[in-house]
Amino acid sequence: MPEEKQPPDGGTRAYIVLFASFLCNGLIFGIVNSYSIIYNEIYKNYTENKMDNAAAKASLIGSLMIGTTFLLSMVSGMVSDRIGIRPTTCIGGFIITCSLLISSFYIENVYVLIFSCGIMYGIGASLTYIPSLTIIGHYFKKNIGLANGFVTLGSSVFTIIMPFLLDYLLKTVGLNTCFRYLAALLSCLMLCSFAFKPRFQSPLTKKSIQDDTSEAYFANFLNISIWKNPRYVLWIVAVPIALCGYFVPYVHMAMFIRKNFKGENEKLPVVCIAITSAIGRILFGKLSDLKGVNSIILQQLSFVVIGIVSILTPFIKNYTLLLMAILIMGLFDGCFITVVGPIAFKFCGPKGAGQAIGFLLGLISIPITIGPTVAGAIYDQTKSYTLPFILAGIPPFIGAAMMTKIHFMESAEDEIECVESKESSEKKQLTSDAINTKETGKIADV
């Protein structure tokens, strides 16, 4: 079997892959992160039609967009390991395009939108998103933090642009035609897939199913080795807990501004999050590549800051101060997102990173789907966002505290490695002494 090449950390093809991944992240999450603009239009439509629990139902669509994306990421990781990164990305782009086209014909039917704009969009997004992250490890190693920062920067850039584009389309052509334009735009994901040429195959891609038992079939899809790493297991338990309220501001911020800051720009807070998130992704991406910088600590710090800002948000009465708080939240949002890839590659290596990220995002899907929906239901009952934002800010502290144990686990492993290294060095010294003694004996005999 030919020896696998090391990631080049540069070159024309590497930069093409980087740009294609940037577009994938930007197109997928630009719409998801700007859903509050679409949410307002859907909520207005359902309220005019006197639909019960309009806020909860409208927010459920957005929750399912992001929730399904993450839930099926574990499946996406296994599928891309099995059939390849390129085909998985292309299939995902096709499904997303179809989901938006279907949605454009059924705006009035909330149940169709829940499936097409929520679940179906999430399926396509998951099949595109995970390969766009996995392929980075094929082309970058030394600068993988910065590369991940640039790729995830795509969602920030498109989140800045998309609210204004959506607002323009909604005012000029309406929601139906807006969805059709978005379908045409996201069809570009299928073109991006052609850039994703892997430099090595996953061990699962190279396997052939020689046994028709269910255990053998399952083993050909699941990379069991990643579950033998206790640090990874603790990480994917702590992060979903930390993100129980993560998506609440993205879904409800526009409505929060409309209710509490009448006459102020509803789109500006989402744009502010995107701008500083973009800065954070590059800043913390580069920082995580530096020797001696611990990516886990960076992620813990981001959770603590996001939690503080979420709790304080409903008590801020000045719009300028609110924007300043949101700018801080965005900066550390960028930090959290950027270090996910490097941490996964650190724990599981490039061959296991696809499924490692996939399973993490799959577990994340549950809390981030429930969070905005619960927030919408609480708002329906209380007509206030105070309690939803406070509750959204508590879980990040819990998740950050749980991740502290990872540092002690790392220290223990480092100590074991030091002992093993010392023992190995002593054995080499003994062997060297024995050889020298033997050679001295031979010389004496002569």
C-alpha positions in Angstrom: 0.0 0.0 0.0 1.5 3.4 -1.0 2.6 5.6 1.9 0.2 8.4 2.7 1.4 11.9 1.9 1.7 14.6 4.6 -0.7 17.6 4.3 1.1 20.2 2.2 -0.1 23.2 4.3 -0.3 25.2 1.1 -0.4 25.1 -2.7 -3.0 25.9 -5.3 -5.2 22.8 -4.7 -5.1 23.3 -0.9 -6.3 26.9 -1.3 -9.0 25.9 -3.7 -10.2 23.3 -1.2 -10.0 26.0 1.5 -12.2 28.4 -0.6 -14.7 25.7 -1.4 -15.0 24.8 2.2 -15.4 28.5 3.0 -18.3 28.7 0.6 -20.0 25.6 2.0 -19.9 26.9 5.5 -21.0 30.4 4.4 -24.0 29.3 2.3 -25.3 26.8 4.8 -25.0 28.8 8.0 -25.5 32.2 6.4 -29.2 31.2 6.0 -29.4 29.4 9.3 -27.9 32.2 11.3 -30.2 34.8 9.6 -33.3 32.8 10.1 -34.7 35.4 12.5 -35.4 37.6 9.4 -37.4 34.7 7.8 -38.9 33.9 11.2 -40.4 37.4 11.4 -42.1 37.0 8.1 -43.4 33.5 8.9 -44.6 34.6 12.4 -46.4 37.6 10.9 -48.1 35.4 8.4 -49.2 32.8 10.9 -50.4 35.5 13.4 -52.5 37.2 10.7 -54.0 33.8 10.0 -54.7 33.4 13.8 -52.6 30.3 14.2 -52.2 29.0 17.8 -48.7 29.1 19.2 -47.3 31.0 16.2 -44.0 31.9 17.9 -43.3 28.3 18.9 -44.2 26.8 15.5 -42.2 29.5 13.6 -39.1 29.0 15.8 -39.4 25.2 15.5 -38.6 25.5 11.8 -35.4 27.4 12.5 -34.5 25.0 15.3 -34.9 22.0 13.1 -32.7 23.6 10.4 -29.8 23.8 12.8 -30.8 20.8 14.9 -31.1 18.3 12.1 -27.9 19.6 10.6 -26.1 18.6 13.7 -28.1 15.5 14.6 -27.3 13.9 11.3 -23.7 15.0 11.3 -22.8 11.7 12.9 -24.4 9.9 10.0 -22.7 12.3 7.5 -19.3 11.4 9.0 -20.0 7.7 8.5 -21.4 8.2 5.0 -18.4 10.3 3.9 -16.0 7.7 5.4 -17.8 5.0 3.5 -18.7 6.5 0.0 -16.2 9.4 0.0 -16.1 13.1 0.7 -17.0 14.3 -2.8 -20.2 12.2 -3.4 -21.4 13.0 0.1 -21.0 16.8 -0.4 -22.7 16.7 -3.8 -25.7 14.7 -2.5 -26.1 17.2 0.4 -26.0 20.2 -2.0 -28.8 18.6 -4.1 -31.0 17.9 -1.1 -30.6 21.5 0.2 -31.6 22.9 -3.2 -34.7 20.7 -3.4 -35.7 21.6 0.2 -35.8 25.3 -0.6 -37.6 24.8 -3.9 -40.3 22.7 -2.1 -40.6 25.3 0.7 -41.3 28.0 -1.9 -44.6 26.3 -2.9 -45.9 25.7 0.6 -45.3 28.9 2.6 -48.8 28.7 4.2 -48.5 25.1 5.4 -46.4 25.0 8.6 -46.2 21.2 8.6 -44.7 21.1 5.1 -42.2 23.9 6.1 -41.2 21.9 9.2 -40.2 19.0 7.0 -38.8 20.9 3.9 -37.3 24.0 5.4 -36.4 22.4 8.7 -35.7 18.7 8.5 -34.9 18.3 4.8 -32.6 21.4 4.8 -30.8 20.0 7.8 -30.2 16.6 6.1 -28.6 18.3 3.1 -26.6 20.7 5.3 -25.2 17.9 7.4 -24.1 15.9 4.3 -22.2 19.0 3.1 -20.9 20.5 6.4 -19.0 17.6 7.8 -17.0 16.8 4.6 -16.2 20.5 4.3 -14.4 20.3 7.7 -12.9 16.9 7.3 -11.2 17.7 4.0 -9.2 20.5 5.7 -7.2 17.9 7.6 -6.1 16.4 4.3 -4.4 19.6 3.2 -3.4 21.4 6.4 -1.6 20.2 9.6 0.8 22.9 11.0 -1.7 25.7 10.2 -4.9 23.7 10.8 -6.2 26.1 13.4 -5.9 29.1 11.0 -7.3 27.0 8.1 -10.4 26.1 10.2 -10.7 29.7 11.2 -10.8 30.8 7.6 -13.3 28.1 6.7 -15.7 28.9 9.5 -15.2 32.5 8.7 -17.5 31.8 5.7 -20.6 31.6 8.0 -19.7 34.9 9.5 -19.2 36.7 6.2 -22.5 35.3 4.8 -24.3 36.1 8.1 -23.3 39.7 7.6 -24.6 39.8 4.0 -27.6 37.5 4.2 -29.9 39.6 6.5 -29.7 42.5 4.0 -30.2 40.2 1.1 -33.2 38.4 2.7 -34.7 41.7 3.8 -34.4 43.1 0.2 -35.9 39.9 -1.3 -38.7 39.7 1.2 -39.7 43.3 0.5 -39.4 43.1 -3.3 -40.5 39.6 -4.3 -42.0 38.0 -1.2 -41.1 34.8 0.8 -42.1 32.4 -2.0 -39.7 33.8 -4.6 -37.1 34.5 -2.0 -36.9 30.7 -1.3 -36.4 30.1 -5.0 -33.5 32.6 -5.3 -31.9 30.9 -2.2 -32.3 27.5 -3.9 -30.4 28.7 -6.9 -27.7 30.2 -4.7 -27.2 27.0 -2.7 -27.0 24.9 -5.8 -23.4 26.1 -5.8 -22.7 23.6 -3.1 -22.8 20.8 -5.7 -20.0 22.6 -7.6 -17.9 23.0 -4.4 -17.9 19.2 -4.0 -15.7 18.7 -7.0 -12.9 20.5 -5.3 -12.9 18.0 -2.4 -10.3 15.5 -3.6 -9.1 13.5 -0.6 -5.4 12.9 -0.2 -6.0 9.6 1.7 -8.8 7.2 2.1 -10.6 6.5 5.4 -9.9 3.0 6.8 -13.6 2.4 6.5 -13.7 3.4 2.8 -11.0 0.7 2.1 -12.8 -2.1 3.9 -14.8 -4.7 2.2 -17.7 -6.4 3.9 -16.6 -10.1 4.0 -19.1 -11.1 6.7 -22.8 -10.6 6.3 -23.5 -10.4 10.0 -25.0 -7.2 11.4 -21.9 -6.7 13.6 -19.5 -6.8 10.7 -21.7 -4.5 8.6 -21.9 -2.0 11.5 -18.2 -2.1 12.1 -17.6 -1.2 8.5 -19.3 2.1 9.1 -18.4 3.0 12.6 -14.9 4.1 13.6 -14.8 2.5 17.1 -11.3 3.7 17.9 -12.4 7.3 18.7 -14.6 6.0 21.5 -11.5 4.5 23.2 -10.2 8.0 23.9 -11.6 9.2 27.3 -10.8 12.8 26.7 -12.9 12.8 23.5 -15.8 11.1 25.3 -15.8 13.7 28.1 -15.6 16.5 25.5 -18.6 15.4 23.5 -20.6 15.1 26.7 -19.6 18.5 28.1 -20.0 20.6 24.9 -23.7 19.7 24.2 -24.6 20.6 27.8 -22.9 23.9 27.3 -24.8 24.7 24.2 -28.4 24.1 25.5 -29.2 27.8 24.9 -26.6 28.6 22.2 -29.1 29.1 19.3 -31.7 31.2 21.2 -30.2 34.6 20.3 -29.9 33.7 16.6 -33.6 32.8 16.4 -35.1 35.3 18.8 -32.8 38.4 18.7 -34.8 40.2 16.0 -38.0 39.8 17.9 -36.3 40.8 21.2 -35.1 44.0 19.5 -38.6 44.7 18.1 -40.2 44.3 21.5 -37.7 46.1 23.7 -36.0 48.6 21.4 -38.8 49.9 19.2 -37.6 51.8 16.1 -34.0 50.3 16.3 -32.5 48.2 13.6 -33.5 44.5 14.1 -30.8 43.1 11.7 -27.8 45.0 13.2 -27.3 42.7 16.3 -27.1 39.5 14.1 -24.7 41.4 11.8 -22.6 42.4 14.9 -22.4 38.8 16.1 -21.2 37.8 12.6 -18.6 40.6 12.3 -16.8 39.9 15.6 -17.3 36.1 15.2 -15.4 36.5 11.9 -12.6 38.3 13.8 -12.7 35.7 16.5 -12.4 32.8 14.1 -9.2 34.1 12.5 -7.7 35.5 15.8 -8.3 32.3 17.9 -7.6 30.1 14.9 -4.1 31.5 14.7 -3.8 31.6 18.4 -4.6 27.9 18.7 -1.8 27.0 16.3 0.8 28.6 18.6 2.9 26.3 20.7 1.8 26.1 24.3 -1.7 27.4 23.7 -4.4 25.0 24.9 -7.5 24.8 22.6 -9.6 23.3 25.4 -9.0 26.4 27.6 -9.9 28.7 24.8 -13.2 26.8 24.3 -13.9 26.9 28.1 -13.3 30.7 28.1 -15.7 31.1 25.2 -18.5 29.3 27.0 -18.1 31.4 30.1 -18.2 34.7 28.2 -21.2 33.6 26.1 -23.1 32.5 29.3 -22.4 35.9 31.0 -23.6 37.9 28.0 -26.8 35.7 27.5 -27.8 36.3 31.2 -27.1 40.0 31.0 -28.9 40.7 27.7 -32.5 41.1 28.9 -31.3 43.6 31.6 -29.6 45.9 29.2 -31.8 48.9 28.4 -29.5 50.9 26.2 -29.3 49.8 22.5 -25.6 50.8 22.2 -24.6 48.8 25.3 -26.6 45.9 23.9 -24.6 46.0 20.7 -21.3 46.1 22.6 -22.4 43.0 24.6 -23.3 41.3 21.4 -20.0 42.2 19.8 -18.3 40.4 22.7 -20.5 37.4 22.4 -19.7 37.2 18.7 -16.0 37.3 19.3 -16.1 34.2 21.6 -18.7 32.5 19.4 -16.0 32.6 16.8 -13.5 31.1 19.3 -15.8 28.2 20.2 -16.5 27.3 16.6 -12.9 27.6 15.3 -11.3 25.3 17.9 -13.8 22.4 17.4 -11.8 21.1 14.4 -8.4 21.4 16.0 -9.6 19.7 19.2 -11.2 16.8 17.2 -8.0 16.4 15.1 -5.9 16.5 18.4 -8.0 13.7 20.0 -8.7 11.5 17.1 -6.3 12.4 14.2 -7.3 13.2 10.6 -8.6 9.7 9.9 -11.0 9.8 12.9 -11.9 13.5 12.7 -14.8 13.2 10.4 -16.8 10.9 12.7 -15.4 12.6 15.8 -16.9 16.0 14.7 -20.0 14.3 13.4 -20.8 12.6 16.7 -20.1 15.8 18.6 -22.5 17.8 16.4 -25.0 15.0 16.5 -25.2 15.2 20.3 -25.3 19.0 20.1 -28.4 18.9 17.9 -30.7 17.9 20.7 -30.1 20.9 23.1 -29.9 23.5 20.3 -33.2 22.2 18.8 -35.0 22.2 22.1 -33.5 25.5 23.3 -35.1 28.0 20.8 -38.4 26.1 20.8 -38.6 26.2 24.6 -37.7 29.9 24.5 -40.5 30.5 22.0 -43.0 28.6 24.2 -41.9 30.6 27.3 -42.4 33.8 25.3 -45.8 32.7 24.2 -46.8 32.4 27.9 -44.9 35.3 29.4 -44.6 37.8 26.5 -41.1 38.4 27.8 -37.6 37.3 26.8 -36.1 37.8 30.3 -36.5 34.2 31.5 -35.5 32.6 28.1 -32.2 34.5 27.9 -31.3 33.8 31.6 -32.0 30.1 31.1 -29.9 30.1 27.9 -26.9 31.5 29.8 -26.7 28.9 32.6 -25.6 25.7 30.7 -22.3 27.2 29.3 -21.0 27.5 32.8 -21.8 23.8 33.5 -20.2 22.6 30.3 -17.0 24.7 30.9 -16.7 23.3 34.5 -17.1 19.7 33.2 -14.3 20.2 30.6 -11.9 21.0 33.4 -11.3 17.3 34.1 -9.8 17.0 30.6 -6.7 18.9 31.7 -6.1 16.4 34.5 -6.6 13.5 32.1 -4.0 15.1 29.8 -1.6 15.6 32.6 -1.9 11.9 33.6 -1.3 10.8 30.1 1.7 13.1 29.8 3.1 11.7 33.0 2.7 8.1 31.7 4.4 9.2 28.5 7.3 10.6 30.5 7.7 7.4 32.5 7.6 5.3 29.4 10.1 7.6 27.7 12.4 7.3 30.8 12.1 3.6 30.9 12.8 3.4 27.1 15.8 5.6 27.6 17.1 3.4 30.5 16.6 0.3 28.4 18.6 1.8 25.5 21.4 2.8 27.9 21.5 -0.7 29.3 21.7 -2.2 25.8 24.4 0.3 24.8 26.4 -0.6 28.0 26.1 -4.3 27.3 27.3 -3.8 23.7 30.2 -1.7 24.8 31.1 -4.3 27.5 31.0 -7.0 24.8 33.1 -5.1 22.4 35.7 -4.3 25.2 35.8 -8.0 26.0 36.5 -8.9 22.4 39.3 -6.3 22.2 40.8 -7.8 25.4 40.7 -11.3 24.0 42.6 -10.1 21.0 
